[in-house]
Amino acid sequence: MWDVEIRGMASAHAIIASSIFMATVMPAVLLENFSVYGTHMVWLYCVAGSVAVVNTAVFWLLGISPPTKKNTLSYKINRLSRSCLYFLLSCLFFHTVVVMYGAPLLESALETFSLAVLLSTLTTLRCLCILGPNVQAWIRVFSRDGAMSVWDTSLQITTGCSVIGAWLGAFPIPLDWDRPWQVWPISCTLGATTGFLTGLVAAPVWIHWHRKQLTYKLK
Amino acid sequence: MKRLPVLVALIWVCSVFYVGIFLFVGGFLLVRLEVNRTSTCADVLSPGAQVKGDFCLSEPRFRRAVVLIIDALKADFTRYDPENTAPKPFENKLPVLDEMASSHPSQARLYTFRADPPTTTMQRIKGFTTGSLPTFIDVGNNFASNAILEDNLVHQLGQVGKRVVFMGDDTWVSLFPKKFHKSLPFPSFNVKDLHTVDNGILQNIYPTMEGDDWDVLIAHFLGVDHCGHRFGPDHPAMAEKLSQMDGVIRSVIKRLKNDTLLVVMGDHGMTDTGDHGGESQKETDAALFLYSSSPLFSAPGSQVEPEVVPQTDLVPTLALLLGVPIPYSSVGQVLLPLFPQNGSRGAPTGLSQAEALWINVKQVNRFLETYSNMAKDIPPDSLSQLRADFSNISSQYLAAVHKGHLPSHDLVVSMQNYLTGVRETCRASWARFNPFKMAAGLLILGVSCMLCYVISELSHLVIQEGLLKLPILSGLVVGLVVAAGQLFTQGYLELSWCLGAASLSSEVLFLWRTRGVSPRGRWSASGLLTPALLVLFLRCASLLSDSYVIYEGHVVTFLLFTLSVYIPLRLNWDGLLVPLPPPDTQKPPRLLPTTLPSSVVRREATILLVWLGVMVGSLYLSLSLHNCREEQGTCQPSPFLSPLSRVQDSQLRNLHYVLSVVSLAMWGYLLHRWLRHYGNLNCSSVTVFSACFLLPLACVCMGLHWAVSATPEDTFRTLSELIGLAQVFLPRATFCLLGLGLLLLWVDPMTVFLKSRTPLNSRGTSLPPPKYRASTGISPQAELHHLIPQLYQRIRHSLEDGVTESGEADSRPAVEAYGLGTVYSAPLILLCGLLGLVLLLLHPEGMALAFLLLLLEAAAVLHIHACSTTLSSLHKHSNGFSVPWAPVVSWSLAAAQFFHATGHLPTFPSIQWGAAFVGFPQGHTGTVLPASLVTLNTFSSHIIFAVGCPLLLFWPLVCEVRGTRSTRSAGAEESEDAVMEMRLRENPQKFSSGLLQLAARYLFVNGAQVFASVCAAAILRRHLMVWKVFAPKLMFEASGFIVGSMFVILGVAMVMRVDMSVGGLFKKLLPQNSRQSSLITSGPAKAAPAQVEVSHHIGSDAACGSFPDNPEVMTEN
């Protein structure tokens, strides 16, 4: 039972990780003048888009999302619209947090918002896929005893890694090295993406390592 | 509580830190060795060559010289661009220089004159009279200028009998006491005074010039510099001042005779804000203008013109032109265009280029030989290279002279290269270090940090056992032994080594003794790897990079933000932020942990998040109040930083003024409201007097002072005397009021109102006495106003008490004390408030906003700490009153953050010298008072946060939720009144250990930062940025620590003072109510009689929640 779930998670994570690589490689092949630093916004939205699509598809196919009580169309649309709203709100939330952390308020607002979109894709979207549009459940998941399945644990790990990655990504900005990746928000997006990838790798490993200690309450 | 051990431990730790800082700084910042020899006319520079002296051989070119020094005459000020149709106030205002240089190219020339850093006036005067390179350490002497002991131009002029007349900046008189034939000094310290010095010079310069009692006239104008300091260069006043200088130069030129040389020079430049002291090109580039009525220069284009003239080069040039010996330690190079290229020997025009250079080379070589014999700091390889160069030049020159040739052009170039080489070598090696002292200082500081950590972990043992006695005594003994040893072996005492040995031995002994005591578990890595300490580590690591030091304000804000966001995340992770779901019915009820009621959790979580919002908001707003370093390219300094008198637009000025006054009123109102809320304003003690009357009055005085100082000088000409008077007396009155308040606070810090109650006969029917205000003079309306809350409370009491009604009523105490719950924190808050106002007065008016944000942020840190303590009170079994690391680190980071948000920077030019003139617009006579005012201004945020540090201990108790703590003690049957800070009295041992732990932790956090910046200075001592970034940062960090630690001790002492008063109060109360006491103590649940005796009321029942408003409103300005 455990091994099956962990293996499933590992392969799902591998698909998501490969989608990020594809999002980096494919435009470089298809588009002219594409580079991660030079046309950073294009890269960012490629990654965000592919992660969003692949994430949704994988979780929909695996059937991880919580069982819906009603199966009517209107309920589904309601859920979908609520999910979109939450995603948008989360973008705004991340934008605010990033500005509070010291990002410029007016100039390069688009870049800041793109970072917020990426962060939301890496964190909120997974929450939406796994837990549905339910803020209570989100708050619950991020507590020590809150995880109710391996997917919840993996959500904890990847979200934490993404956010910490973005946080660490802010460190090199003030340094006077004059590198292209020190330009706002490249280091932060790279940090967030790297953190996310680390989380994708770390989650199955960590769960496998601690599978004896992990006991989940039944839903 | 134990007072002495706590204070002794803190003072000991602080003094150990001070010794470490002292040792390191002593090794890091060394003064260049001064060569106390002087040149004379009879000196023979190269032995054997000539019999007569070298210097005074030929007839001097000029008999007289007029030196006009215009302080801060930046190179840009002197450029004249006729095509500039809309010149800024500082542009095109000195057309005379350009006019002369272009119309008489052989008589006048204008150069850029580059000063060496530090660009402060005294260092510059030293530089262009001795011709040497002053060092960094001299910066501190600017306001206590000492006589120059090295050989200098003024001395040389006096030696050959020239009559030197001086007028202007009085710094010169202290630098050259009794050297002038005649001197007319004018006070220079008052930066706001634009005219005294200049007008004094103007009254005297023309009569002196027309007279015949002078040979060299030095006039030092200060107006331009003061105008820059006061208004900045981009201000109409600057245009006025520069035009005045233009007129002065014109009139001086008119009066010049043929044998007189005119030198017009600036000693340094200024930044765009009018400051100076650093080493940016704007500060170093001044102007130099040379003029003579007789031809001075060879035709333009005939030779290479230097683009930039180093300031040291003026000394040998002037010396040779006036026919005096070049000062002994000069490393300057003669200014070649002033000497004829192939001057015929013996001609009245004086020395030729080659001859002048030859004398100069010999003089510099002699100095180099002398210096390298005295000190070994010039690297041997470059020294031998320079020696080889010199012997080469010497042989070539002598050969050429023997043959009767003129020295070749190549020889001239190689002589110039030699002189430049010497100058660069000296400059490179005159930042010398003493590695032993530095290492010792580093070691002591490192061990001190460890010591602080150990004390904070073992505070309960430190105060109980005599752990400290032996280390301190042994330290003293070791120090004395080392001193005696030094006296016997060397014959003299080196204080730093005695202190170092003493402190190191006492530290090591203490650590050795605690080694056995400390439980093993505490030292595990997990104890040190908490996120709070990780943030501290990041902060310390950031001090090792120049980029992070440059952006320190942002770095600190980033870290503080991270730490405060971490707290709710962590609480949520522990499942404490949201109320638990209803208990699982399957589990046996015994295993359920006792939890807080979910309403309490919800309320506390809301409070926590609200205060987090306040914190984030004030952090974000405070980012806009920063000043800018010169290294930060595109940064704009905050508009609130400039004093109101500098703001040109009157509407903007009014807006800023209103904003400042509103912030000031808010500061006073928030303090007052807090004190009233907790019932600390009910009694009629002197403290309440100072809170209710002195504080608002001081605020009013301050508002008026700002208004007066903001009025432009020329608007009310008729009232100018009154305004001048007000500028003196308003701030002084504020100082006095606040000082009186602080004094009264110390004399009687009690803010408790006692009310005796008649025993309740008809229990249940009578209302409890009014809970909010029981002071005299309360109106019946006010009583009525409180009737509703009282009724409500009464109802609630009866509902709550229900079963225990009968027992409860009996144990109603006989004395009610209002404000006892916050008896410790109220005086401390008042102290912070009063101190804050004093410090605010020393800042520019706009900083009132920063101070308000500071207050909000401090409150936010306290409340977040209190809420998280309440929420995790069941989770963690905290022993005593231990304050975790996270709030302590936040507190210290907030201090560092508001250092930046009040417009300060760790650089010397950014020191707000204006603080010295608040209340003293005429300047000072001594140096102690202005120095302490500037220190208070610079470290104001360190001071406020250091004094307020014990609040971290009190706040969770102040905000404690009724019932949370009592559920922990078994058989809780306490009265429903919150016990609050009386818990501290219940447990004096834990109180003192908690206080010691808190102070030690705060010192550790600050000490670690000092240690990190010391490490940065030591490791990166050859870094490009060491004098620009790391050394100033070290000085500021170390001084901040010294000031901060003193005020930590002051805050702790204040708490102890309050504790003494509380002790006295209880002693007084106990005998009065002995009967009641015996009755009450029979109850089983009562712990200490003193506490049961007195029930204390706060303004409202809900500790941190809302409370009905009191109709009596503070008098606002």
Contacts between the chains, C-beta under 8 A, distances in Angstrom:
chain1	res1	chain2	res2	distance
A	97	B	565	8.0
A	99	B	620	7.7
A	100	B	561	6.5
A	100	B	616	5.4
A	100	B	619	7.2
A	100	B	620	5.3
A	101	B	558	6.0
A	101	B	561	5.9
A	102	B	554	5.3
A	102	B	557	6.3
A	102	B	558	5.8
A	102	B	623	6.8
A	139	B	572	6.5
A	139	B	577	7.8
A	139	B	578	6.1
A	140	B	578	7.7
A	142	B	569	7.5
A	142	B	572	5.8
A	142	B	573	6.5
A	143	B	572	5.5
A	143	B	573	5.4
A	143	B	574	6.9
A	143	B	575	4.4
A	144	B	573	5.5
A	144	B	574	6.1
A	144	B	575	6.2
A	145	B	575	6.1
A	146	B	575	7.2
A	167	B	562	7.0
A	170	B	558	7.0
A	174	B	547	4.8
A	174	B	548	6.0
A	174	B	550	7.3
A	174	B	551	4.2
A	174	B	554	7.1
A	174	B	555	7.1
A	175	B	545	6.9
A	175	B	547	4.6
A	175	B	548	7.8
A	176	B	546	7.6
A	176	B	547	5.0
